[in-house]
Amino acid sequence: MTIGRLPTDILAIIFEFVHEALVLDMTQTDSRPDLSAEEGVIDIFTSPALMKLLSTLCSVDRTWKNLTHSLPYIWAVIPILDPTTPLLSIEHFVQRSRCLPLTLFIDINLADLLHAALRLMERYDALPRVKSVNVVPLHYGDPTALDEQHFPRLKRLDLYGFFPRHLPILGSWLEEHAERLECLDLAYVYFPFDTFHVAHLPILSLPRLNRLRLDHADDWLSPKLLEGSLPSLTELHIYDIDFPKDQLPSEPMPSMRRLAFQACQDGNCCLLFRIVELSHGLESIVFTNHNAYYHERCLERFRPQSQGPAPTPIHAPALRCLILRGGEVHKSILEDVVEHRAESVIPPHDWEIELDDVVISDAKSPAA
């Protein structure tokens, strides 16, 4: 049986699966050993894939077209990224998505299209339906083109490529949505010449935030986000941040279950273990680096010392797994940690060490 002869309910499942996979692929920015965040950011060059998919589904025959128009799920992701996008297309997204929550991908550089799209959505009373906003590079855009008041029920905010002139809008976004945000993703957000204003940003309580990702984010801003109350945070991703040692977080993170970490400077291991100390429910740590030195800085905390006092066991009652990703590690250190891992934590219990694309070196470690 060819795909064109499949029952419409089966076709609907296939269409939704392909659409979901495409959107996930275009928005996937999790750091990996061999990928930078830039390679996964949706922008004007990748957004046509979504439009092309919908165009293809609508052009095969009348059955496919009618079916595509009847599936609100695949119209609930609205790209405002291409200057050639007609306003009528955005209107189709708003209408065909019916009452579903909306996800917007916005290039703020397209001020005219953005203003027109938001006015159209306001006319259809669609702005309260917006639950997720992904704002892509703002190198030349006017940040005032996107007022935080537009989205009264926003739950997810992804920002990429913010620079000093965008600090006011970032501050207002965070303050406006702090009580509702469930997911916050900041990548390549830098304010190198505006430390005064960053230092005076208020410490926020983010009571519903369950996922926070800081990727190459400003090392003055990042402590501000971790200083506040994060009672619901279950997943924290920190990549390549030179975190000040004198600004380590102190508030408990009682819901934390997964910590993904990529070292940048020596102090990052201090931050890693401070978060572990604050997260008594932590089950999984993913430690990514290309450098054996940083892997071993992490492992040393779990390793008994041949000379001098042994390190104090780590209070990690729920720890199940430490995943080392990328780079190299010396065999001698790894064997020591594996052998003594149970007594390196409180209360003593067994936990696993997994290696993902890690080279094990037989050479004797300089620290051994």
PEQUI-V452696 format. One record per backbone hydrogen bond with DSSP energy under -0.5 kcal/mol. CO is the residue of the C=O (numbers start at 1). NH is the residue of the N-H. E is the energy in kcal/mol with one decimal. If there is no record, write none. Layout:
co = <CO;CO>
nh = <NH;NH>
e = <E;E>
//
This chain:
co = <2;3;7;7;8;9;10;11;12;13;14;15;16;17;18;19;20;21;22;23;24;27;32;35;36;37;38;43;43;46;47;47;48;49;50;51;52;53;54;55;56;56;61;62;63;64;65;66;68;70;71;72;73;76;76;77;78;78;80;81;82;86;86;87;88;89;90;91;92;93;95;97;102;102;103;104;104;105;106;106;107;108;109;110;111;112;113;114;115;116;117;118;119;120;121;121;122;126;127;129;129;131;131;132;133;133;134;134;135;136;141;142;143;145;147;148;150;151;155;155;156;157;158;159;161;162;163;164;166;167;168;169;170;171;172;173;174;177;177;182;182;183;184;185;186;187;188;189;191;194;195;196;198;202;204;205;206;210;210;211;212;213;213;214;214;215;218;219;220;221;221;222;223;224;224;229;230;234;234;235;236;237;238;239;241;244;245;252;253;257;257;258;259;260;261;262;265;265;266;266;267;268;269;270;271;272;273;274;275;276;278;278;279;280;283;283;284;285;285;286;286;287;288;291;292;293;294;295;296;297;298;299;300;314;314;316;320;321;322;322;323;323;324;325;327;329;330;331;332;333;334;335;336;337;338;340;341;342;342;344;346;352;354;355;356;359;359;361;365>
nh = <5;6;10;11;12;13;14;15;16;17;18;19;20;21;22;23;24;25;26;27;28;29;35;32;39;40;41;46;47;49;50;51;52;53;54;55;56;57;58;59;59;60;65;66;67;68;69;70;71;72;74;75;76;78;103;79;80;105;107;83;85;89;90;91;92;93;94;95;96;97;98;100;131;132;78;106;134;80;108;136;110;142;111;114;115;116;117;118;119;120;121;122;123;124;126;127;125;129;130;102;131;155;156;104;135;158;106;136;160;108;143;145;146;147;150;151;152;154;182;183;133;185;135;187;138;190;166;167;170;171;172;173;174;175;176;177;178;180;181;210;211;157;213;159;215;161;190;218;194;198;199;200;201;204;206;207;209;234;235;184;237;186;215;216;239;188;222;244;224;224;225;226;227;204;228;206;233;257;258;212;260;214;262;216;243;247;248;230;256;283;284;236;286;238;288;240;264;268;269;270;271;272;273;274;275;276;277;278;279;279;253;280;282;318;320;321;259;287;323;261;288;325;263;295;296;297;298;299;300;301;301;302;303;316;346;319;352;285;324;354;287;325;356;289;359;361;334;335;336;337;338;339;340;341;341;344;344;345;349;314;316;322;324;357;326;329;361;331;368>
e = <-1.6;-1.2;-0.5;-2.3;-2.5;-1.4;-2.1;-3.0;-2.4;-2.2;-2.6;-2.4;-2.5;-2.4;-2.2;-2.4;-2.4;-2.3;-2.2;-1.2;-0.9;-0.6;-1.2;-1.0;-1.2;-1.7;-1.0;-0.7;-2.6;-1.6;-1.2;-1.3;-3.1;-2.1;-2.1;-2.5;-2.6;-2.5;-1.8;-0.8;-0.9;-0.8;-2.4;-2.8;-2.3;-2.9;-2.4;-1.1;-1.2;-0.9;-0.8;-1.5;-1.3;-0.6;-2.6;-0.6;-0.6;-2.2;-2.3;-0.5;-2.2;-1.0;-1.1;-2.1;-2.1;-2.0;-2.2;-2.5;-2.9;-1.6;-1.3;-2.2;-2.3;-1.6;-3.1;-0.5;-2.7;-3.6;-0.7;-2.6;-2.0;-0.6;-1.6;-2.9;-2.8;-2.3;-2.7;-2.6;-2.2;-2.2;-2.5;-2.3;-2.0;-1.5;-3.3;-0.5;-1.4;-1.4;-1.6;-2.5;-0.5;-2.8;-2.5;-2.6;-0.5;-2.7;-3.0;-0.6;-1.9;-0.6;-0.8;-2.2;-1.5;-0.6;-2.0;-1.1;-0.6;-1.3;-3.7;-1.9;-2.2;-2.4;-3.0;-2.3;-1.1;-2.3;-3.0;-1.9;-2.1;-2.7;-2.3;-2.7;-2.6;-2.3;-2.6;-2.2;-0.9;-1.2;-2.5;-2.7;-1.4;-2.2;-2.5;-3.0;-2.8;-2.3;-0.7;-2.0;-1.4;-2.0;-2.6;-1.0;-1.7;-0.5;-0.6;-0.5;-0.9;-1.8;-1.7;-2.3;-2.7;-2.9;-0.5;-0.6;-2.8;-2.8;-2.7;-0.6;-0.6;-0.6;-1.4;-1.3;-1.4;-0.5;-0.7;-2.4;-0.9;-2.5;-2.3;-2.2;-2.9;-3.0;-2.2;-2.9;-1.8;-1.7;-0.7;-0.6;-1.4;-2.1;-2.0;-2.3;-2.9;-2.7;-3.4;-1.5;-0.5;-1.9;-1.4;-0.6;-2.0;-2.7;-2.2;-1.9;-2.4;-1.8;-2.0;-1.5;-0.8;-0.9;-2.7;-0.6;-1.8;-0.5;-2.8;-1.8;-2.5;-0.6;-3.4;-3.5;-0.6;-2.9;-1.0;-1.6;-2.6;-1.9;-1.8;-2.4;-2.6;-0.6;-0.9;-2.1;-1.2;-1.5;-2.9;-1.2;-3.0;-2.2;-0.6;-2.5;-3.4;-0.5;-3.0;-2.4;-2.7;-2.6;-2.0;-2.7;-1.9;-2.4;-2.5;-2.3;-1.8;-0.6;-0.7;-0.6;-0.9;-0.9;-1.1;-2.7;-1.1;-2.5;-2.9;-0.6;-2.9;-2.4;-0.6;-3.1;-1.5>
//
